[in-house]
């Protein structure tokens, strides 16, 4: 008589336990992989949206500022959703303008920055332009009005000031912009007038360098936080608008 080749009860039990362990391990591994990659992707999307929101918010601020700079309004306001970011005015950035070697801007002339921080990214309104910085790299989102051709040079400076410090929030904050003064610093018509624009103590020097180069300025030198430029023109206009910023919970 031939012996049955089937498994005994103990062998079947061991086999079932091994199968359960293998299936359970596969499930746990799959869950871990989905959790790790899925939540990582969600965080990346969330962070990207926060930074895009900061950029859109400062573009909106720039449009409101433009109304004040052009004399179309004395005061503007609105609401910004910080979404966990921080908002502040940093008065470090200084811009000097010289005409034929003579400085025509106040000394010092801190135009400052109105900045929205999210993690290692900052988006700032700086003298009419909007700049974005990721780490040490920076790009121009909106160009300031600082053009130079052989016919004319127009330098429109916007200084932002505030008595408030940095604030952070996950909700909306109200931002108010109000003109404090507007001054024509210099206007001249002639022949081959030498104009120099020096931007100092800025976190956005690479972006400033590219922007001024695109707007017709000769780049004389660039440092880690400064840019020096010059041009020759037949007409120059330099003006300064000072705007007070206030911001806080609605």
C-alpha positions, 0 to 999 in steps of 0.5 A: 500500500502506498503512503499518502503524501498529504501534510499532517495537521501540524505541518498544515498549521505551520504552513498557514502561520508562514503564509499569514506572516508573509501576507501581513509583512507585504501589507505592512510594507505596502502601507509604509511605502504608501505613507512615506511617498504619499505624505511626502508628495502631499507635503511637497504640494502643500509647500509649493502652494504656500510659496506660490501663494506668497508670490501672488500675495506680493504681486497684489501688494505691488499693484496696490503700491503702484496706484500710490506711486503713480499718484492715483491713491493716497492709501490702499489696503487688503487682506493676505493669507499667510498660511503659516508664513511670516510678514515683515518690513526690513529697512536694510536695503539701501539705494543710492543714485548719483548724477555726474558724481553727485548723490541726489538721494538722501544719505542713507536712503533705506528703501527697505523690503516688505517681505513674506517668508515661508520656510527657506523662501522669501518674496519681497516688494523692494523699491517697486519690484517683486523678488523671490529668493530660495536659499541664496538664489533669487529671481525677479517676479515684477521689475521695478521702474529703473530704466536707462537709454541714451535718450532718458533715465527714469529712476523711481524709488519706493521706500517702505517703513513700518513701526511693527515687527515680524508677524506670523499667522495661519490665517488672514492679516490686514495690510494697509499702505499709506503714502507719507511723502512724494519727492522729485529728487532730481530732473535734468536735461543735457548731453551725456549725463552720467547716472549711477545706481547702487543697490546695497544690503539687499538679499536679492542682489543676483535678481537686481543685477539681471533686472538692471542689466535688462533695463539698460544699465551697465553692471560695474560690480556685484557682490553677495548683497550689492550691485553697482551700475551706471549709464549715460543719458541725455535726460534723467528723472529721479523721484522717491515715494515713502509708504508706511506699512501697517499689518495685523489681525483683522 
